[in-house]
Amino acid sequence: MGAEAVTHHPAVLLVPFPAQGHVTPMLQLARALAAHGAAPTVAVPDFIHRRISGAGCCAGGVALASIPSGIPEDAANAGSGSGSDATPGFAAIEHAMEHHMPAHLERLLTSSSRRGGPVVACVVVDVLASWAVPVAARCGVPVAGFWPAMLASYRVVAAIPELIERGLVSESGTPISSSDSSSDSDQTIRSLKILPAQVELRAGELPWLVGDPATQRSRFAFWLQTLRRARAFRWVLVNSFPGEASAAAADDVLRLARHGPQVLPVGPALLPGAAERTKQHQPPPCGNNDDDKQQNPPSMWRADSTCIGWLDLQRAGSVVYVSFGSWVGSIGPDKVRELALGLEATGRPFLWALKRDPSWRAGLPEGFASRVAASGRGKVVEWAPQEDVLRHAAVGCYLTHCGWNSTVEAIRHGVRLLCYPVSGDQFINCAYITGPWGIGLRLPAGMRRDDVRAGVGRVMGDAGDGEGRRLREKVRALRERVVAAEARRAAERNVAAFVDEVRREQYPALMQIYSVL
């Protein structure tokens, strides 16, 4: 019986929100859990399963399960883009999560034990996939939350009830000020001390303020429902690194733990290669590592295989890489046009991952892609192998929407950032990038071609005033902090502690015997 206690692998079911930026870190978390003795299964909607099931995502002891979504295959390819790489829109996904997928998840949770298989010991739910929380409750399975972004953005979202109670936001999420001044609203947000003082976040940049007023009301209702369900979380695993900016991040962990679930930062344990090193008890390296090249997460999008060959022809540190991720809505044809002309005006080579979506491509100047390709100065592709691009020596700057996965990838590969946040938590990420971390600059909201040209020049150090060099030094220092052995060990201890607690709760008697062996 002692041997059973030592070798027992608790079954853990993980449920991500169905978007690339959520599925990727959930798969990485599953690998980390497997490396620490759990038996994880990642349950994704059928339209995600079709994309990634053959992409090597089940390596490292991770199983993959498909949940019927009720979204027809042709509709699943019509929501956010055109062609076979498109995905359903938010409304279709939300309807599937709330009305179709719960019954199938419940069958998945109960069928294994009926067949004599392992009983699921815990369900790990992406906070945005809170539809799975009541399902787990009906099945009597403990629930952990997973926040795939930085702790700071979780802290802002978790403060919504306090913001409403203090009259700082309305019941529909709109910021309220005592005057007509937007700066007054900004000050009242800062007065809550949700974020460190050096982080500048305006009231209009709160993560639920997405789209037009009707969309904002709908999204805020989604968040309120999510927070109500999140009360059931026993733990929240956060895809961030210890001490994001200062001791304030550690204080946040303690404050959140006193008022809710145990908060465990696990980000460094999810970095490529971490799970394999944990299994082999190898110390993690600092900085880039060639072994990581085989650890790229599976992508829901087909990357252009010619990107790396093109980068090989460019000078070291000369290329501007541009991508707004897989989920962000278009910035509008006028801004796409200004961005395109601004990139061309820099005179620098650039690689632009631009979705073949009318809402994105409509703003391109006529003949732009072919013109810059013929000159050798630019390359426009539908999707790029981002990890491989960011680790390439030719890349000197990343013009980004500041999605969290993209931000971490840039930090890990030591790439300076030029920021243009669009929605959600991107504004918070940008505030850290340009504030406490000092690893990038922000373009103005009304971006014009001259802003792009000047911003790229400043990040790349064209002015000769040392700004580009300082950004490079800052990002390298932050990289060392994120991927250093101490950070990884702290994150891996949190993962191990979580697995041990799940194991202990499932088999308390066995764990009591094990504790005296």
Kinemage of the C-alpha trace (Angstrom):
@kinemage 1
@onewidth
@group {chain A} dominant
@subgroup {mainchain}
@vectorlist {calphas} color= white
{ca met a 1} P 0.000 0.000 0.000
{ca gly a 2} L 2.923 2.327 0.663
{ca ala a 3} L 4.083 1.841 -2.904
{ca glu a 4} L 0.614 2.750 -4.149
{ca ala a 5} L 0.734 5.988 -2.210
{ca val a 6} L 4.088 6.830 -3.685
{ca thr a 7} L 3.181 6.035 -7.289
{ca his a 8} L -0.466 7.161 -7.457
{ca his a 9} L -1.075 9.561 -10.333
{ca pro a 10} L -4.222 11.644 -9.692
{ca ala a 11} L -6.344 12.146 -12.791
{ca val a 12} L -6.757 15.847 -13.580
{ca leu a 13} L -9.082 17.185 -16.275
{ca leu a 14} L -8.169 20.574 -17.733
{ca val a 15} L -10.705 22.774 -19.558
{ca pro a 16} L -9.291 25.767 -21.487
{ca phe a 17} L -11.163 28.638 -23.075
{ca pro a 18} L -11.181 27.783 -26.807
{ca ala a 19} L -8.672 30.310 -28.182
{ca gln a 20} L -4.998 29.900 -29.101
{ca gly a 21} L -3.801 32.158 -26.283
{ca his a 22} L -5.645 30.003 -23.738
{ca val a 23} L -5.200 26.510 -25.179
{ca thr a 24} L -1.413 26.872 -25.478
{ca pro a 25} L -0.685 27.666 -21.795
{ca met a 26} L -3.222 25.047 -20.674
{ca leu a 27} L -1.356 22.383 -22.637
{ca gln a 28} L 1.892 23.625 -21.093
{ca leu a 29} L 0.299 23.423 -17.632
{ca ala a 30} L -0.830 19.868 -18.371
{ca arg a 31} L 2.756 18.884 -19.205
{ca ala a 32} L 3.978 20.482 -15.986
{ca leu a 33} L 1.360 18.562 -13.977
{ca ala a 34} L 2.356 15.310 -15.677
{ca ala a 35} L 6.014 15.959 -14.844
{ca his a 36} L 5.011 16.193 -11.181
{ca gly a 37} L 3.049 12.969 -11.091
{ca ala a 38} L -0.468 13.812 -12.274
{ca ala a 39} L -2.323 12.136 -15.146
{ca pro a 40} L -3.733 15.121 -17.079
{ca thr a 41} L -6.328 15.183 -19.855
{ca val a 42} L -7.046 18.435 -21.713
{ca ala a 43} L -10.671 18.635 -22.869
{ca val a 44} L -11.218 20.990 -25.817
{ca pro a 45} L -14.191 21.687 -28.115
{ca asp a 46} L -14.337 19.572 -31.262
{ca phe a 47} L -13.342 22.467 -33.559
{ca ile a 48} L -10.124 22.934 -31.538
{ca his a 49} L -9.502 19.182 -31.324
{ca arg a 50} L -9.593 18.894 -35.121
{ca arg a 51} L -6.809 21.477 -35.381
{ca ile a 52} L -4.354 20.280 -32.766
{ca ser a 53} L -4.900 16.540 -32.284
{ca gly a 54} L -2.176 15.668 -34.772
{ca ala a 55} L 0.242 18.390 -33.724
{ca gly a 56} L 2.141 16.522 -31.024
{ca cys a 57} L 0.223 18.139 -28.171
{ca cys a 58} L -0.257 14.819 -26.379
{ca ala a 59} L 3.461 14.336 -25.697
{ca gly a 60} L 4.755 14.251 -22.153
{ca gly a 61} L 1.977 12.139 -20.653
{ca val a 62} L -0.864 14.475 -21.683
{ca ala a 63} L -4.096 13.099 -23.132
{ca leu a 64} L -6.494 15.085 -25.312
{ca ala a 65} L -10.298 14.763 -25.269
{ca ser a 66} L -12.881 16.280 -27.609
{ca ile a 67} L -16.099 17.885 -26.354
{ca pro a 68} L -18.921 18.296 -28.905
{ca ser a 69} L -19.633 22.008 -29.252
{ca gly a 70} L -22.756 21.929 -31.388
{ca ile a 71} L -21.078 24.369 -33.788
{ca pro a 72} L -21.246 23.019 -37.364
{ca glu a 73} L -17.861 22.639 -38.997
{ca asp a 74} L -18.597 25.247 -41.663
{ca ala a 75} L -19.771 27.721 -38.993
{ca ala a 76} L -16.652 26.967 -36.916
{ca asn a 77} L -14.615 28.260 -39.848
{ca ala a 78} L -16.568 31.453 -40.333
{ca gly a 79} L -16.287 33.469 -37.132
{ca ser a 80} L -13.009 35.368 -37.156
{ca gly a 81} L -11.459 35.316 -40.563
{ca ser a 82} L -11.816 33.492 -43.817
{ca gly a 83} L -10.718 30.094 -44.979
{ca ser a 84} L -9.964 26.962 -43.004
{ca asp a 85} L -7.921 28.802 -40.361
{ca ala a 86} L -10.866 30.828 -39.074
{ca thr a 87} L -12.525 30.190 -35.704
{ca pro a 88} L -16.016 30.845 -34.307
{ca gly a 89} L -16.737 34.267 -32.869
{ca phe a 90} L -17.119 34.974 -29.146
{ca ala a 91} L -20.934 34.839 -29.209
{ca ala a 92} L -20.988 31.388 -30.838
{ca ile a 93} L -18.343 30.094 -28.422
{ca glu a 94} L -20.160 31.476 -25.374
{ca his a 95} L -23.432 29.875 -26.489
{ca ala a 96} L -21.715 26.522 -27.010
{ca met a 97} L -20.024 26.698 -23.601
{ca glu a 98} L -23.203 27.579 -21.732
{ca his a 99} L -25.789 25.475 -23.558
{ca his a 100} L -24.198 22.543 -25.376
{ca met a 101} L -20.890 21.519 -23.855
{ca pro a 102} L -21.841 21.070 -20.150
{ca ala a 103} L -23.779 17.824 -20.659
{ca his a 104} L -20.907 16.341 -22.651
{ca leu a 105} L -18.342 17.375 -20.038
{ca glu a 106} L -20.468 15.796 -17.317
{ca arg a 107} L -20.498 12.519 -19.237
{ca leu a 108} L -16.736 12.768 -19.642
{ca leu a 109} L -16.284 13.266 -15.895
{ca thr a 110} L -18.479 10.330 -14.921
{ca ser a 111} L -17.842 7.806 -17.705
{ca ser a 112} L -14.278 6.952 -16.685
{ca ser a 113} L -15.217 5.734 -13.218
{ca arg a 114} L -18.213 3.810 -14.594
{ca arg a 115} L -15.842 1.933 -16.905
{ca gly a 116} L -13.536 1.149 -13.996
{ca gly a 117} L -11.053 3.854 -14.947
{ca pro a 118} L -9.581 6.496 -12.653
{ca val a 119} L -11.875 8.907 -10.858
{ca val a 120} L -11.099 12.505 -11.784
{ca ala a 121} L -9.456 14.050 -8.719
{ca cys a 122} L -9.643 17.692 -9.840
{ca val a 123} L -10.882 19.839 -12.707
{ca val a 124} L -8.631 22.740 -13.679
{ca val a 125} L -10.783 25.377 -15.377
{ca asp a 126} L -9.590 28.375 -17.362
{ca val a 127} L -11.217 31.286 -15.532
{ca leu a 128} L -12.862 32.346 -18.818
{ca ala a 129} L -14.281 28.825 -19.204
{ca ser a 130} L -16.236 29.061 -15.951
{ca trp a 131} L -19.111 27.119 -17.554
{ca ala a 132} L -17.251 23.987 -16.387
{ca val a 133} L -17.390 24.966 -12.683
{ca pro a 134} L -21.054 24.006 -12.034
{ca val a 135} L -20.504 20.787 -13.991
{ca ala a 136} L -17.639 19.800 -11.702
{ca ala a 137} L -19.736 20.767 -8.662
{ca arg a 138} L -22.578 18.475 -9.780
{ca cys a 139} L -20.065 15.647 -10.072
{ca gly a 140} L -18.534 16.385 -6.682
{ca val a 141} L -15.076 17.099 -8.110
{ca pro a 142} L -12.848 19.863 -6.619
{ca val a 143} L -12.137 22.770 -8.954
{ca ala a 144} L -9.024 24.855 -9.500
{ca gly a 145} L -8.914 27.965 -11.631
{ca phe a 146} L -6.242 28.706 -14.205
{ca trp a 147} L -5.489 32.297 -15.149
{ca pro a 148} L -3.433 32.202 -18.375
{ca ala a 149} L -2.193 35.781 -17.983
{ca met a 150} L -0.265 37.807 -15.420
{ca leu a 151} L -1.328 38.091 -11.799
{ca ala a 152} L -1.874 41.849 -12.131
{ca ser a 153} L -4.704 41.415 -14.647
{ca tyr a 154} L -6.305 38.766 -12.428
{ca arg a 155} L -6.103 41.214 -9.543
{ca val a 156} L -7.920 43.876 -11.581
{ca val a 157} L -10.689 41.479 -12.611
{ca ala a 158} L -11.036 40.094 -9.076
{ca ala a 159} L -11.534 43.686 -7.870
{ca ile a 160} L -14.739 44.153 -9.926
{ca pro a 161} L -17.075 43.668 -6.924
{ca glu a 162} L -15.056 46.234 -4.951
{ca leu a 163} L -15.117 48.671 -7.865
{ca ile a 164} L -18.915 48.373 -8.056
{ca glu a 165} L -19.331 48.650 -4.287
{ca arg a 166} L -17.277 51.855 -4.162
{ca gly a 167} L -19.170 53.348 -7.066
{ca leu a 168} L -16.142 53.454 -9.369
{ca val a 169} L -17.785 51.402 -12.113
{ca ser a 170} L -21.445 50.939 -12.923
{ca glu a 171} L -23.360 47.667 -12.889
{ca ser a 172} L -22.563 47.476 -16.609
{ca gly a 173} L -18.831 48.029 -16.063
{ca thr a 174} L -18.587 51.650 -17.228
{ca pro a 175} L -16.160 53.799 -15.189
{ca ile a 176} L -17.906 56.431 -13.018
{ca ser a 177} L -16.239 59.681 -12.003
{ca ser a 178} L -17.393 62.530 -9.805
{ca ser a 179} L -16.715 64.968 -12.633
{ca asp a 180} L -16.559 65.013 -16.397
{ca ser a 181} L -12.772 64.648 -16.306
{ca ser a 182} L -11.345 61.353 -17.472
{ca ser a 183} L -8.270 62.031 -15.310
{ca asp a 184} L -10.570 61.966 -12.285
{ca ser a 185} L -11.670 58.442 -13.199
{ca asp a 186} L -8.052 57.428 -13.678
{ca gln a 187} L -7.183 58.749 -10.208
{ca thr a 188} L -10.024 56.871 -8.506
{ca ile a 189} L -8.841 53.617 -10.094
{ca arg a 190} L -5.305 54.296 -8.812
{ca ser a 191} L -6.634 55.085 -5.324
{ca leu a 192} L -7.666 51.446 -4.873
{ca lys a 193} L -3.997 50.420 -5.157
{ca ile a 194} L -4.899 47.447 -7.324
{ca leu a 195} L -1.656 47.918 -9.250
{ca pro a 196} L 1.743 49.337 -8.253
{ca ala a 197} L 1.989 53.134 -8.386
{ca gln a 198} L 4.390 53.074 -11.338
{ca val a 199} L 1.843 51.204 -13.499
{ca glu a 200} L -0.232 53.706 -15.470
{ca leu a 201} L -3.672 52.302 -16.322
{ca arg a 202} L -6.465 54.610 -17.415
{ca ala a 203} L -10.064 53.880 -16.451
{ca gly a 204} L -10.971 53.438 -20.124
{ca glu a 205} L -8.426 50.614 -20.393
{ca leu a 206} L -10.066 48.235 -17.945
{ca pro a 207} L -9.984 44.716 -19.446
{ca trp a 208} L -13.745 44.268 -19.831
{ca leu a 209} L -14.183 47.458 -21.905
{ca val a 210} L -14.190 45.741 -25.297
{ca gly a 211} L -16.161 46.930 -28.332
{ca asp a 212} L -19.206 49.183 -28.486
{ca pro a 213} L -21.415 49.897 -25.419
{ca ala a 214} L -23.721 46.930 -26.082
{ca thr a 215} L -20.759 44.574 -26.405
{ca gln a 216} L -19.205 46.023 -23.250
{ca arg a 217} L -22.388 45.362 -21.269
{ca ser a 218} L -22.516 41.806 -22.548
{ca arg a 219} L -18.843 41.170 -21.746
{ca phe a 220} L -19.211 42.668 -18.258
{ca ala a 221} L -22.177 40.384 -17.562
{ca phe a 222} L -19.936 37.508 -18.656
{ca trp a 223} L -17.286 38.627 -16.153
{ca leu a 224} L -19.787 38.978 -13.308
{ca gln a 225} L -21.011 35.439 -13.928
{ca thr a 226} L -17.414 34.234 -14.102
{ca leu a 227} L -16.587 35.801 -10.725
{ca arg a 228} L -19.655 34.272 -9.095
{ca arg a 229} L -18.581 30.837 -10.290
{ca ala a 230} L -14.955 31.491 -9.327
{ca arg a 231} L -15.969 31.440 -5.661
{ca ala a 232} L -15.844 27.643 -5.967
{ca phe a 233} L -12.109 27.641 -6.779
{ca arg a 234} L -9.904 25.973 -4.181
{ca trp a 235} L -6.762 27.130 -5.965
{ca val a 236} L -5.922 29.542 -8.756
{ca leu a 237} L -2.840 28.712 -10.830
{ca val a 238} L -1.497 31.864 -12.490
{ca asn a 239} L 0.639 31.871 -15.629
{ca ser a 240} L 3.011 34.482 -14.294
{ca phe a 241} L 6.421 34.618 -12.668
{ca pro a 242} L 7.112 35.324 -8.985
{ca gly a 243} L 7.319 39.045 -8.190
{ca glu a 244} L 6.085 40.341 -11.561
{ca ala a 245} L 7.321 43.849 -10.846
{ca ser a 246} L 8.060 44.240 -7.175
{ca ala a 247} L 7.103 43.081 -3.722
{ca ala a 248} L 3.604 44.358 -4.540
{ca ala a 249} L 2.972 41.218 -6.600
{ca ala a 250} L 3.864 39.018 -3.632
{ca asp a 251} L 1.573 41.126 -1.443
{ca asp a 252} L -1.228 40.544 -3.973
{ca val a 253} L -0.802 36.771 -3.597
{ca leu a 254} L -1.150 37.020 0.168
{ca arg a 255} L -4.114 39.425 -0.015
{ca leu a 256} L -5.967 37.279 -2.552
{ca ala a 257} L -5.288 34.125 -0.529
{ca arg a 258} L -6.830 35.711 2.576
{ca his a 259} L -10.027 36.523 0.680
{ca gly a 260} L -10.372 33.515 -1.580
{ca pro a 261} L -8.539 30.600 -3.139
{ca gln a 262} L -4.859 29.807 -2.762
{ca val a 263} L -2.989 31.649 -5.554
{ca leu a 264} L -0.003 29.832 -7.068
{ca pro a 265} L 2.208 31.542 -9.707
{ca val a 266} L 3.411 28.777 -12.039
{ca gly a 267} L 4.536 30.636 -15.186
{ca pro a 268} L 8.235 29.638 -15.294
{ca ala a 269} L 7.253 25.971 -14.907
{ca leu a 270} L 5.265 26.250 -18.158
{ca leu a 271} L 8.151 27.502 -20.291
{ca pro a 272} L 9.293 25.144 -23.073
{ca gly a 273} L 11.547 22.384 -21.783
{ca ala a 274} L 10.685 22.918 -18.101
{ca ala a 275} L 8.618 19.739 -17.772
{ca glu a 276} L 11.329 17.610 -19.367
{ca arg a 277} L 13.991 19.054 -17.084
{ca thr a 278} L 11.749 18.404 -14.065
{ca lys a 279} L 11.414 14.728 -15.013
{ca gln a 280} L 15.148 14.388 -15.509
{ca his a 281} L 16.001 16.522 -12.431
{ca gln a 282} L 18.140 18.756 -14.596
{ca pro a 283} L 18.832 22.407 -13.690
{ca pro a 284} L 17.136 24.824 -16.108
{ca pro a 285} L 19.380 26.944 -18.306
{ca cys a 286} L 19.429 30.740 -18.304
{ca gly a 287} L 18.518 32.396 -21.604
{ca asn a 288} L 17.874 30.713 -24.935
{ca asn a 289} L 18.474 26.997 -25.277
{ca asp a 290} L 18.647 24.948 -28.440
{ca asp a 291} L 16.636 22.166 -26.811
{ca asp a 292} L 13.652 24.514 -26.625
{ca lys a 293} L 13.398 24.491 -30.409
{ca gln a 294} L 11.669 21.136 -30.244
{ca gln a 295} L 9.182 22.332 -27.624
{ca asn a 296} L 7.063 24.778 -29.625
{ca pro a 297} L 3.406 24.439 -28.635
{ca pro a 298} L 0.922 23.205 -31.236
{ca ser a 299} L -0.682 25.998 -33.208
{ca met a 300} L -4.268 26.282 -34.377
{ca trp a 301} L -2.927 28.172 -37.403
{ca arg a 302} L -0.743 27.059 -40.306
{ca ala a 303} L 2.530 28.959 -40.113
{ca asp a 304} L 4.312 30.116 -43.267
{ca ser a 305} L 7.368 27.882 -43.560
{ca thr a 306} L 9.331 30.469 -45.586
{ca cys a 307} L 9.682 32.973 -42.723
{ca ile a 308} L 12.885 31.565 -41.263
{ca gly a 309} L 14.621 31.342 -44.626
{ca trp a 310} L 13.790 34.999 -45.238
{ca leu a 311} L 15.110 35.967 -41.792
{ca asp a 312} L 18.339 34.091 -42.516
{ca leu a 313} L 19.041 36.631 -45.283
{ca gln a 314} L 18.742 39.665 -42.962
{ca arg a 315} L 21.377 41.323 -40.787
{ca ala a 316} L 21.416 40.526 -37.073
{ca gly a 317} L 19.049 42.713 -35.070
{ca ser a 318} L 17.688 44.533 -38.134
{ca val a 319} L 14.161 43.107 -38.543
{ca val a 320} L 10.897 44.464 -37.134
{ca tyr a 321} L 8.465 41.616 -36.450
{ca val a 322} L 4.769 42.599 -36.419
{ca ser a 323} L 1.866 40.500 -35.151
{ca phe a 324} L -1.440 41.173 -33.417
{ca gly a 325} L -2.076 37.572 -32.448
{ca ser a 326} L -4.835 35.191 -33.417
{ca trp a 327} L -7.821 36.559 -31.477
{ca val a 328} L -7.673 40.366 -31.612
{ca gly a 329} L -10.260 42.159 -33.716
{ca ser a 330} L -9.075 44.417 -36.492
{ca ile a 331} L -7.644 47.827 -35.622
{ca gly a 332} L -9.492 49.207 -38.679
{ca pro a 333} L -8.466 49.836 -42.272
{ca asp a 334} L -7.179 53.364 -41.639
{ca lys a 335} L -4.769 52.233 -38.944
{ca val a 336} L -3.712 49.173 -40.963
{ca arg a 337} L -2.847 51.541 -43.804
{ca glu a 338} L -0.894 53.896 -41.537
{ca leu a 339} L 0.939 50.952 -39.996
{ca ala a 340} L 1.857 49.584 -43.428
{ca leu a 341} L 3.160 52.912 -44.700
{ca gly a 342} L 4.974 53.560 -41.431
{ca leu a 343} L 6.767 50.207 -41.622
{ca glu a 344} L 7.772 50.947 -45.198
{ca ala a 345} L 9.013 54.410 -44.170
{ca thr a 346} L 11.400 52.974 -41.576
{ca gly a 347} L 13.609 51.622 -44.362
{ca arg a 348} L 14.116 48.538 -42.201
{ca pro a 349} L 13.238 44.969 -43.132
{ca phe a 350} L 10.010 43.787 -41.511
{ca leu a 351} L 8.073 40.526 -41.176
{ca trp a 352} L 4.330 41.060 -40.719
{ca ala a 353} L 1.993 38.235 -39.690
{ca leu a 354} L -1.301 39.573 -41.038
{ca lys a 355} L -4.386 37.378 -41.081
{ca arg a 356} L -6.050 36.887 -44.461
{ca asp a 357} L -9.189 38.470 -43.119
{ca pro a 358} L -10.997 41.281 -44.972
{ca ser a 359} L -11.215 43.327 -41.775
{ca trp a 360} L -7.411 43.288 -41.549
{ca arg a 361} L -6.321 43.206 -45.171
{ca ala a 362} L -8.728 45.872 -46.438
{ca gly a 363} L -6.500 48.673 -45.200
{ca leu a 364} L -3.358 47.560 -47.017
{ca pro a 365} L -2.288 49.988 -49.766
{ca glu a 366} L -2.825 48.492 -53.203
{ca gly a 367} L 0.065 46.250 -54.183
{ca phe a 368} L 1.789 46.748 -50.821
{ca ala a 369} L 2.710 43.112 -50.112
{ca ser a 370} L 4.146 42.487 -53.561
{ca arg a 371} L 5.957 45.841 -53.590
{ca val a 372} L 7.800 45.332 -50.304
{ca ala a 373} L 8.546 41.714 -51.201
{ca ala a 374} L 10.087 42.776 -54.539
{ca ser a 375} L 12.272 45.331 -52.774
{ca gly a 376} L 13.417 42.716 -50.259
{ca arg a 377} L 12.451 45.064 -47.448
{ca gly a 378} L 9.316 43.324 -46.244
{ca lys a 379} L 7.471 40.047 -46.028
{ca val a 380} L 3.730 39.757 -45.300
{ca val a 381} L 2.449 36.314 -44.299
{ca glu a 382} L -0.825 34.968 -42.904
{ca trp a 383} L 0.781 33.421 -39.829
{ca ala a 384} L 4.354 33.083 -38.626
{ca pro a 385} L 6.040 30.449 -36.434
{ca gln a 386} L 6.341 33.011 -33.674
{ca glu a 387} L 8.680 31.214 -31.269
{ca asp a 388} L 11.124 30.514 -34.097
{ca val a 389} L 10.847 34.102 -35.329
{ca leu a 390} L 11.460 35.686 -31.915
{ca arg a 391} L 14.473 33.509 -31.204
{ca his a 392} L 16.040 34.388 -34.575
{ca ala a 393} L 19.101 36.634 -34.372
{ca ala a 394} L 17.792 38.901 -37.163
{ca val a 395} L 14.820 40.140 -35.090
{ca gly a 396} L 15.509 43.353 -33.180
{ca cys a 397} L 12.014 44.632 -32.370
{ca tyr a 398} L 8.522 43.189 -31.959
{ca leu a 399} L 5.534 45.455 -32.711
{ca thr a 400} L 2.850 43.731 -30.681
{ca his a 401} L -0.679 43.942 -29.303
{ca cys a 402} L 0.800 42.891 -25.925
{ca gly a 403} L -1.066 39.607 -25.550
{ca trp a 404} L 0.390 37.802 -22.541
{ca asn a 405} L 1.769 34.768 -24.409
{ca ser a 406} L 3.425 37.054 -26.948
{ca thr a 407} L 4.846 39.212 -24.166
{ca val a 408} L 6.368 36.245 -22.342
{ca glu a 409} L 7.798 34.838 -25.585
{ca ala a 410} L 9.442 38.194 -26.345
{ca ile a 411} L 10.902 38.384 -22.838
{ca arg a 412} L 12.184 34.821 -23.026
{ca his a 413} L 14.022 35.580 -26.268
{ca gly a 414} L 15.216 39.041 -25.212
{ca val a 415} L 13.321 41.055 -27.862
{ca arg a 416} L 12.443 44.727 -27.312
{ca leu a 417} L 8.794 45.718 -27.741
{ca leu a 418} L 6.833 48.428 -29.511
{ca cys a 419} L 3.325 48.282 -28.097
{ca tyr a 420} L -0.097 48.870 -29.584
{ca pro a 421} L -2.610 47.280 -27.158
{ca val a 422} L -6.098 46.777 -28.520
{ca ser a 423} L -8.343 45.250 -25.840
{ca gly a 424} L -8.649 43.133 -22.717
{ca asp a 425} L -5.606 42.579 -20.523
{ca gln a 426} L -3.282 43.941 -23.225
{ca phe a 427} L -3.393 47.439 -21.704
{ca ile a 428} L -2.248 46.097 -18.331
{ca asn a 429} L 0.547 44.105 -19.956
{ca cys a 430} L 1.580 47.207 -21.899
{ca ala a 431} L 1.601 49.289 -18.709
{ca tyr a 432} L 4.125 46.895 -17.188
{ca ile a 433} L 6.198 46.716 -20.394
{ca thr a 434} L 6.548 50.490 -20.600
{ca gly a 435} L 6.521 51.122 -16.832
{ca pro a 436} L 8.209 48.950 -14.183
{ca trp a 437} L 9.932 46.626 -16.649
{ca gly a 438} L 11.059 49.330 -19.083
{ca ile a 439} L 11.433 46.895 -21.993
{ca gly a 440} L 9.379 48.717 -24.618
{ca leu a 441} L 7.601 51.850 -25.801
{ca arg a 442} L 3.957 52.501 -26.638
{ca leu a 443} L 2.530 53.866 -29.868
{ca pro a 444} L -0.239 56.484 -29.511
{ca ala a 445} L -3.834 55.286 -29.818
{ca gly a 446} L -4.336 57.374 -32.963
{ca met a 447} L -1.349 55.732 -34.621
{ca arg a 448} L -0.056 57.463 -37.769
{ca arg a 449} L 2.722 56.427 -40.133
{ca asp a 450} L 5.144 58.937 -38.608
{ca asp a 451} L 4.455 57.459 -35.147
{ca val a 452} L 5.356 54.005 -36.438
{ca arg a 453} L 8.528 55.230 -38.100
{ca ala a 454} L 9.617 57.180 -35.025
{ca gly a 455} L 8.660 54.401 -32.589
{ca val a 456} L 10.623 51.768 -34.475
{ca gly a 457} L 13.598 54.129 -34.654
{ca arg a 458} L 13.546 54.751 -30.906
{ca val a 459} L 13.284 51.056 -30.011
{ca met a 460} L 16.034 50.108 -32.454
{ca gly a 461} L 18.278 52.916 -31.220
{ca asp a 462} L 18.450 54.969 -34.419
{ca ala a 463} L 18.718 58.270 -32.514
{ca gly a 464} L 22.010 57.241 -30.946
{ca asp a 465} L 20.882 58.489 -27.507
{ca gly a 466} L 21.186 55.086 -25.851
{ca glu a 467} L 17.414 54.466 -25.562
{ca gly a 468} L 17.488 51.347 -27.715
{ca arg a 469} L 20.480 50.011 -25.797
{ca arg a 470} L 18.756 50.639 -22.444
{ca leu a 471} L 15.647 48.770 -23.626
{ca arg a 472} L 17.816 45.849 -24.730
{ca glu a 473} L 19.613 45.734 -21.368
{ca lys a 474} L 16.297 45.857 -19.495
{ca val a 475} L 14.733 43.025 -21.480
{ca arg a 476} L 17.825 40.872 -21.052
{ca ala a 477} L 17.779 41.477 -17.295
{ca leu a 478} L 14.082 40.595 -17.121
{ca arg a 479} L 14.698 37.477 -19.206
{ca glu a 480} L 17.268 36.306 -16.684
{ca arg a 481} L 14.742 36.836 -13.899
{ca val a 482} L 11.972 34.929 -15.665
{ca val a 483} L 13.948 31.916 -16.878
{ca ala a 484} L 16.518 31.752 -14.062
{ca ala a 485} L 16.839 28.600 -11.989
{ca glu a 486} L 15.406 30.265 -8.890
{ca ala a 487} L 12.213 31.369 -10.676
{ca arg a 488} L 11.693 27.952 -12.239
{ca arg a 489} L 12.273 26.172 -8.941
{ca ala a 490} L 9.733 28.426 -7.195
{ca ala a 491} L 7.138 27.774 -9.894
{ca glu a 492} L 7.815 24.040 -9.925
{ca arg a 493} L 7.429 23.926 -6.149
{ca asn a 494} L 3.988 25.475 -6.598
{ca val a 495} L 3.027 22.902 -9.246
{ca ala a 496} L 4.303 20.063 -7.046
{ca ala a 497} L 2.425 21.418 -4.013
{ca phe a 498} L -0.786 21.599 -6.033
{ca val a 499} L -0.450 17.994 -7.259
{ca asp a 500} L 0.327 16.820 -3.715
{ca glu a 501} L -2.763 18.563 -2.340
{ca val a 502} L -4.970 17.028 -5.036
{ca arg a 503} L -3.488 13.606 -4.298
{ca arg a 504} L -3.919 14.092 -0.554
{ca glu a 505} L -7.565 15.099 -0.885
{ca gln a 506} L -8.393 12.164 -3.129
{ca tyr a 507} L -6.644 9.551 -1.023
{ca pro a 508} L -6.262 10.961 2.501
{ca ala a 509} L -5.774 7.551 4.113
{ca leu a 510} L -3.037 6.528 1.676
{ca met a 511} L -1.285 9.863 2.127
{ca gln a 512} L -1.391 9.457 5.906
{ca ile a 513} L 0.338 6.088 5.549
{ca tyr a 514} L 2.852 7.589 3.116
{ca ser a 515} L 3.642 10.423 5.529
{ca val a 516} L 4.977 7.965 8.126
{ca leu a 517} L 6.979 5.808 5.717
